[in-house]
Amino acid sequence: MKKTGFILIFAFIFKITSASVILIPMDENQKNHLKAYGIAYWVLQNGLEINWLLNYRGGSFSMDYAKDITDECTIRGVSYEIVSNAEISLIYDKIASPEINMDKMKLEKAPEIAVYAPETIQPWDDAVTLVLTYAEIPYTRIYDKEIVNGELSKYDWLHLHHEDFTGQYGKFYGAYRYATWYRDNKKKAETDAAALGFNKVSKLKLFVAKRIKEYIFSGGFLFAMCSATDTYDIALSAENTDICETMFDGDPADPDCQKKLDYSKTLAFKDFKISRNPMEYEFSDIDVTTTRKVNQENDFFTLFDFSAKWDPVPTMLCQNHTKIIKGFMGQTTAFNEDLIKSNVLIMGELKSQNEARYIHGEFGKGTWTFYGGHDPEDYRHFVGDPKTDLNMHPNSPGYRLILNNILFPAAKKKKRKT
């Protein structure tokens, strides 16, 4: 059935069943939080609007009743409730009360989603592609060629697969330099860079990083996890120097590269010291993976409470059925709070360790969000580990944070109150 016909059927159903509303709860009563986001996206895809009820029952969704929607919820295993117009009016009145930290945010249009990732990526290599697939939210995979060719403007939202934007191939040299996969990936990266007119992979990655920065400035939404967070800023700061040693790009690094870093070019981080050791599986002291002292049993971070009416953006990004999120590691696990710029908003942290896990900022007309760690349901993911089965984690609070970011661009623009 064509999309236009589907929308017409929806309109007809609304006309005869306008006395009720679908409420998709996002508190502990929801059977599948992750697929609920997929339902919200699916409804938006079909030209209908949704209300995101910030801080109401874990960030629930409401929409006009249509049997097609309830049928789809049933198929996907998503909990829903049917409420009358009178009942929903009472809920909306409660949300609107100045004394209540809640708000109603209208979602208007399904965002066009792009994932920056190489051809060799497997769906389970990256938490975002894994959860998008599970939630049945469509996305387009793009990589360096598409960005160099100026195709970013097609998309509302961009996720960075755990890329190394510094051109050091993930700092895997120390452990995997003799592995076939490492050698093959390095050779392909060099071939692709040359085909795009760059004599070094690091120069291509810098160009791509700058294009992404322009994309944000023009109104794009960027989301990144793991090493794509700190290496992105490191690459921007190293625009005027060479931080790559000979085994990475064929010539030695600039001996004064640390002094030549320009922190004014970065989005999130300042005053960091890069790792000059090519054998070390670390890029800089932004990441706290090797210095943190916390056991897995005690590894949690806390989401901040924001005012739904005064700070709707971070409120949207932090919607969850719990404020305590279990930690998970990655090449970049969390960020040293001493190295975060003062204009950056920390949304989740482990205060006892002075580390931020979930941060957000504005740049020009757009925004960016960085999330530390590799997989919210795999505490310590290693190369070659089996994929996470999200059927076992349908209510994952850590994965919910990713999906909040997916829906965020759909919200009707609402300026922060002053």
For each residue, the residues with C-beta under 8 A, 3 or more apart:
1: 5 6
2: 5 6
3: 6 7 45 46 47
4: 7 8
5: 1 2 8 9
6: 1 2 3 9 10 46 68
7: 3 4 10 11 46 47 48
8: 4 5 11 12
9: 5 6 12 13 68
10: 6 7 13 14 46 47 48 66 68
11: 7 8 14 15
12: 8 9 15 16
13: 9 10 16 17 65 66 67 68
14: 10 11 17 18 64 65 66
15: 11 12 18
16: 12 13
17: 13 14 20 65 66 67
18: 14 15 64 65 85
19: 84 85
20: 17 65 82 83 84 85
21: 62 63 64 65 82 83 84 85 87 88
22: 62 63 64 65 66 69 70 73 80 81 82
23: 60 61 62 80 81 82 83 88 91
24: 30 36 39 40 60 61 62 63 73 78 79 80 81
25: 29 30 57 58 60 79 80 81
26: 30 33 36 57 58 59 60 61 319 321
27: 30 57 58 60 321
28: 58 321
29: 25 57 79
30: 24 25 26 27 33 36 58 78 79 321 395
31: 77 78 79 394 395
32: 35 36 76 77 78 79 394 395
33: 26 30 36 37 58 321 394 395 396 400
34: 37 38 131 134 135 390 393 394 395 396 399 400 403
35: 32 38 39 76 77 78 134 135 136 394
36: 24 26 30 32 33 39 40 61 78 79
37: 33 34 40 41 135 137 400 403 406 407
38: 34 35 41 42 76 135 136 137
39: 24 35 36 42 43 61 69 72 73 76 78
40: 24 36 37 43 44 50 52 61 107 407
41: 37 38 44 45 110 135 137 406 407
42: 38 39 45 46 72 136
43: 39 40 46 48 50 63 69
44: 40 41 47 48 49 50 107 108 109 110 410
45: 3 41 42 110
46: 3 6 7 10 42 43
47: 3 7 10 44
48: 7 10 43 44 63 64 66
49: 44 63 106 107 108
50: 40 43 44 61 62 63 106 107 410
51: 61 62 63 104 105 106 107
52: 40 59 61 104 105 106 107 316 319 407 411
53: 56 57 59 60 61 62 91 95 102 104 105
54: 59 95 102 103 104 105 308 312 315 316 319
55: 59 101 102 103 308 315 319
56: 53 59 60 91 94 95 102
57: 25 26 27 29 53 60
58: 25 26 27 28 30 33 319 320 321
59: 26 52 53 54 55 56 316 319 320 404
60: 23 24 25 26 27 53 56 57
61: 23 24 26 36 39 40 50 51 52 53
62: 21 22 23 24 50 51 53 88 91
63: 21 22 24 43 48 49 50 51 66 69
64: 14 18 21 22 48
65: 13 14 17 18 20 21 22 69 70 82
66: 10 13 14 17 22 48 63 69 70
67: 13 17 70 71
68: 6 9 10 13 71 72
69: 22 39 43 63 65 66 72 73 80
70: 22 65 66 67 73 74 80 82
71: 67 68 74 75
72: 39 42 68 69 75 76 78
73: 22 24 39 69 70 76 78 79 80
74: 70 71 77 78
75: 71 72
76: 32 35 38 39 72 73 136
77: 31 32 35 74 394
78: 24 30 31 32 35 36 39 72 73 74
79: 24 25 29 30 31 32 36 73
80: 22 23 24 25 69 70 73
81: 22 23 24 25
82: 20 21 22 23 65 70
83: 20 21 23 87 88 91
84: 19 20 21 87 88
85: 18 19 20 21 88 89
86: 89 90
87: 21 83 84 90 91
88: 21 23 62 83 84 85 91 92
89: 85 86 92 93
90: 86 87 93 94
91: 23 53 56 62 83 87 88 94 95
92: 88 89 95 96 104
93: 89 90 96 97
94: 56 90 91 97 100 102
95: 53 54 56 91 92 100 102 103 104
96: 92 93 100 104
97: 93 94 100 102
98: 309
99:
100: 94 95 96 97
101: 55 305 307 308 309
102: 53 54 55 56 94 95 97 308
103: 54 55 95 308 309 312 315
104: 51 52 53 54 92 95 96
105: 51 52 53 54 312 316 411 412 414
106: 49 50 51 52 411 412
107: 40 44 49 50 51 52 407 410 411 412
108: 44 49 410 411 412
109: 44 410
110: 41 44 45 410
111: 155 156 157 221 406 407 409 410
112: 140 154 155 156 157
113: 132 137 138 139 140 155 156 157 159 406
114: 139 140 141 142 152 154 155 157 158 159
115: 126 128 129 132 139 140 141 142 158 159 161
116: 142 143 147 158 159 160 161 163 212
117: 121 126 129 141 143 161 163
118: 121 143 161 185
119: 143
120: 185 188
121: 117 118 125 126 129 141 161
122: 125 387
123: 126 129 130 133 387
124: 130 386 387 388
125: 121 122 129 161 162
126: 115 117 121 123 129 130 161 162 225
127: 130 131 225 374 375 376 388 399 402
128: 115 131 132 159 161 223 225 402
129: 115 117 121 123 125 126 132 133 139 141 159 161
130: 123 124 126 127 133 134 375 387 388 390
131: 34 127 128 134 135 390 399 402 403
132: 113 115 128 129 135 137 138 139 406
133: 123 129 130 136
134: 34 35 130 131 390 391
135: 34 35 37 38 41 131 132 403
136: 35 38 42 76 133
137: 37 38 41 113 132 403 406
138: 113 132
139: 113 114 115 129 132 159
140: 112 113 114 115 155
141: 114 115 117 121 129
142: 114 115 116 146 147 151 152 155
143: 116 117 118 119 146 147
144: 147 148 192 193 196 204 205 208
145: 148 149 192 196
146: 142 143 149 151 152
147: 116 142 143 144 150 151 152 208 211 212
148: 144 145 196 204 207 208 211
149: 145 146
150: 147 153
151: 142 146 147 154
152: 114 142 146 147 155 158 211 212 215 220
153: 150 215 218
154: 112 114 151
155: 111 112 113 114 140 142 152 158 220
156: 111 112 113 220 221 409
157: 111 112 113 114 220 221 223 405 406 408 409
158: 114 115 116 152 155 212 215 220 221 222 223
159: 113 114 115 116 128 129 139 222 223 224 225
160: 116 163 212 222 223 224 225 228 232
161: 115 116 117 118 121 125 126 128 129 228
162: 125 126 225 226 227 228 330 331 374
163: 116 117 160 205 227 228 231 232
164: 167 168 169 170 171 205 227 231 283
165: 205 206 208 209 228 231 232 234 235
166: 202 205 231 234 235 238 243 244 283
167: 164 200 201 202 203 204 205 206 235 244 248 249
168: 164 171 173 202 243 244 248 278 283
169: 164 172 173 182 185 186 189 201 248
170: 164 227 331
171: 164 168 174 275 278 280 281 282 283 331
172: 169 175 176 177 182 281
173: 168 169 176 177 182 247 248 278 279
174: 171 177 278 279 280 281
175: 172 281
176: 172 173 179 181 182 383
177: 172 173 174 182 183 247
178: 182 183
179: 176 182 183
180: 183 184
181: 176 184 185
182: 169 172 173 176 177 178 179 185 186
183: 177 178 179 180 186 187
184: 180 181 187 188
185: 118 120 169 181 182 188 189
186: 169 182 183 189 190
187: 183 184 190 191
188: 120 184 185 191 192
189: 169 185 186 192 193 201
190: 186 187 193 194 201
191: 187 188 194 195
192: 144 145 188 189 195 196 204
193: 144 189 190 196 198 199 200 201 203 204
194: 190 191 197 198 199
195: 191 192
196: 144 145 148 192 193 204
197: 194
198: 193 194 201 203 204 207
199: 193 194 203
200: 167 193 203 204 244 249 250
201: 167 169 189 190 193 198 204 205 248 249
202: 166 167 168 205 206 235 242 243 244 248 249
203: 167 193 198 199 200 206 207
204: 144 148 167 192 193 196 198 200 201 207 208
205: 144 163 164 165 166 167 201 202 208 209 235
206: 165 167 202 203 209 210 235 236 238 239
207: 148 198 203 204 210 211
208: 144 147 148 165 204 205 211 212
209: 165 205 206 212 213 232 235 236
210: 206 207 213 214 236 239
211: 147 148 152 207 208 214 215
212: 116 147 152 158 160 208 209 215 216 220 222 232
213: 209 210 216 217 236 267 363
214: 210 211 217 218
215: 152 153 158 211 212 218 220 222 366
216: 212 213 219 220 221 222 267 363 364 366 367 368
217: 213 214 363 364 365 366
218: 153 214 215 364 365 366
219: 216 364 365 366
220: 152 155 156 157 158 212 215 216 366
221: 111 156 157 158 216 366 367 368 369 405 408 409
222: 158 159 160 212 215 216 366 367 368 369
223: 128 157 158 159 160 368 369 371 402 405
224: 159 160 228 229 232 368 369 370 371
225: 126 127 128 159 160 162 228 229 330 370 371 372 373 374 402
226: 162 229 330 331 332 372 373 374
227: 162 163 164 170 230 231 283 330 331 332
228: 160 161 162 163 165 224 225 231 232
229: 224 225 226 232 233 268 332 335 370 371 372
230: 227 233 234 269 272 283 284 286 287 332 335
231: 163 164 165 166 227 228 234 235 283 332
232: 160 163 165 209 212 224 228 229 235 236 267
233: 229 230 236 237 266 267 268 269 286
234: 165 166 230 231 237 238 243 272 274 283 284 286
235: 165 166 167 202 205 206 209 231 232 238 239
236: 206 209 210 213 232 233 239 265 266 267
237: 233 234 261 262 263 265 266 272
238: 166 206 234 235 241 242 243 257 260 261 274
239: 206 210 235 236 262 265
240: 260 262
241: 238 254 256 257 260 261
242: 202 238 249 251 252 253 254 257
243: 166 168 202 234 238 253 254 257 274 276
244: 166 167 168 200 202 248 249 253
245: 248 249 252 253 276 278
246: 249 250 251 252
247: 173 177 278
248: 167 168 169 173 201 202 244 245 278
249: 167 200 201 202 242 244 245 246
250: 200 246
251: 242 246
252: 242 245 246 255
253: 242 243 244 245 257 276
254: 241 242 243 257 260
255: 252
256: 241 259 260
257: 238 241 242 243 253 254 260 261 274 276
258: 261 273 274 276
259: 256
260: 238 240 241 254 256 257
261: 237 238 241 257 258 272 274
262: 237 239 240 265
263: 237 266 269 270 271 272
264:
265: 236 237 239 262
266: 233 236 237 263 269 270 341
267: 213 216 232 233 236 361 363 368
268: 229 233 335 340 341 344 359 361 368 370
269: 230 233 263 266 272 286 335 339 340 341
270: 263 266 339 340 341
271: 263 338 339
272: 230 234 237 261 263 269 284 285 286 336 339
273: 258 284 285
274: 234 238 243 257 258 261 283 284
275: 171 280 282 283 284 285
276: 243 245 253 257 258
277: 280
278: 168 171 173 174 245 247 248
279: 173 174
280: 171 174 275 277
281: 171 172 174 175 331
282: 171 275 287 289 290 331
283: 164 166 168 171 227 230 231 234 274 275 286 287 332
284: 230 234 272 273 274 275 287
285: 272 273 275 291 336 339
286: 230 233 234 269 272 283 332 335 336 339
287: 230 282 283 284 290 331 332 333 334 335 336 372
288: 291 292 333 334 335 336 353 355
289: 282 292 329 330 331 332 333 334
290: 282 287
291: 285 288
292: 288 289 333 334 353 355
293: 353
294: 298 299 327 350 352 353
295: 298 299
296: 299 327 379 380
297:
298: 294 295
299: 294 295 296 326 327 328 350 379
300: 324 325 326 327 350
301: 324 325 327 334 348 349 350 355 357 358
302: 323 324 325 348 349 350 351
303: 318 320 323 324 325 347 348 358
304: 314 318 346 347 348 349
305: 101 318 323
306: 310 311 314 315 318 347
307: 101 310 311 315
308: 54 55 101 102 103 311 312 315
309: 98 101 103 312 417
310: 306 307 416 417
311: 306 307 308 314 315 416
312: 54 103 105 308 309 315 316 411 414 416
313: 316 317 360 367 408 416
314: 304 306 311 317 318 345 347 360
315: 54 55 103 306 307 308 311 312 318 319
316: 52 54 59 105 312 313 319 404 407 408 411
317: 313 314 347 358 360 369 401 404 405 408
318: 303 304 305 306 314 315 347 348 358 401 404
319: 26 52 54 55 58 59 315 316 400 404
320: 58 59 303 323 325 397 400 401 404
321: 26 27 28 30 33 58 395 397 400
322: 325 397
323: 302 303 305 320
324: 300 301 302 303
325: 300 301 302 303 320 322 348 357 376 397 398 401
326: 299 300 376 397 398
327: 294 296 299 300 301 333 334 350 357 373 379
328: 299 333 373 374 375 376 377 378 379 380 381 398
329: 289 333 373 374 379 380 381
330: 162 225 226 227 289 333 372 373 374 375 381
331: 162 170 171 226 227 281 282 287 289 374
332: 226 227 229 230 231 283 286 287 289 335 372 373
333: 287 288 289 292 327 328 329 330 372 373
334: 287 288 289 292 301 327 350 353 355 356 357 372 373
335: 229 230 268 269 286 287 288 332 339 340 355 356 357 359 370 372
336: 272 285 286 287 288 339 340 354 355
337: 340 346 349 354 355 356
338: 271 354
339: 269 270 271 272 285 286 335 336
340: 268 269 270 335 336 337 344 346 356 359
341: 266 268 269 270 344 361
342:
343: 361
344: 268 340 341 359 360 361
345: 314 359 360 361
346: 304 337 340 349 356 358 359
347: 303 304 306 314 317 318 358 359 360
348: 301 302 303 304 318 325 356 357 358 401
349: 301 302 304 337 346 355 356 357 358
350: 294 299 300 301 302 327 334 353 355 357
351: 302 354
352: 294
353: 288 292 293 294 334 350
354: 336 337 338 351
355: 288 292 301 334 335 336 337 349 350 372
356: 334 335 337 340 346 348 349 359 372
357: 301 325 327 334 335 348 349 350 371 372 373
358: 301 303 317 318 346 347 348 349 369 370 371 372 401
359: 268 335 340 344 345 346 347 356 369 370
360: 313 314 317 344 345 347 367 368 369 370
361: 267 268 341 343 344 345 367 368
362: 366 367
363: 213 216 217 267 366 367 368
364: 216 217 218 219
365: 217 218 219
366: 215 216 217 218 219 220 221 222 362 363
367: 216 221 222 313 360 361 362 363
368: 216 221 222 223 224 267 268 360 361 363
369: 221 222 223 224 317 358 359 360 405
370: 224 225 229 268 335 358 359 360
371: 223 224 225 229 357 358 401 402
372: 225 226 229 287 330 332 333 334 335 355 356 357 358
373: 225 226 327 328 329 330 332 333 334 357 376 398
374: 127 162 225 226 328 329 330 331 378 381
375: 127 130 328 330 378 381 388
376: 127 325 326 328 373 396 397 398 399 401 402
377: 328 388 390 392 393 396 398 399
378: 328 374 375 381 385 388
379: 296 299 327 328 329
380: 296 328 329
381: 328 329 330 374 375 378 385
382: 385
383: 176
384:
385: 378 381 382
386: 124
387: 122 123 124 130
388: 124 127 130 375 377 378 392 393
389: 392 393
390: 34 130 131 134 377 393 394 396 399
391: 134 394
392: 377 388 389
393: 34 377 388 389 390 396 399
394: 31 32 33 34 35 77 390 391
395: 30 31 32 33 34 321
396: 33 34 376 377 390 393 399 400
397: 320 321 322 325 326 376 400 401
398: 325 326 328 373 376 377 401 402
399: 34 127 131 376 377 390 393 396 402 403
400: 33 34 37 319 320 321 396 397 403 404
401: 317 318 320 325 348 358 371 376 397 398 404 405
402: 127 128 131 223 225 371 376 398 399 405 406
403: 34 37 131 135 137 399 400 406 407
404: 59 316 317 318 319 320 400 401 407 408
405: 157 221 223 317 369 401 402 408
406: 37 41 111 113 132 137 157 402 403
407: 37 40 41 52 107 111 316 403 404 410 411
408: 157 221 313 316 317 404 405 411
409: 111 156 157 221
410: 44 50 107 108 109 110 111 407
411: 52 105 106 107 108 312 316 407 408 414
412: 105 106 107 108
413:
414: 105 312 411
415:
416: 310 311 312 313
417: 309 310
418:
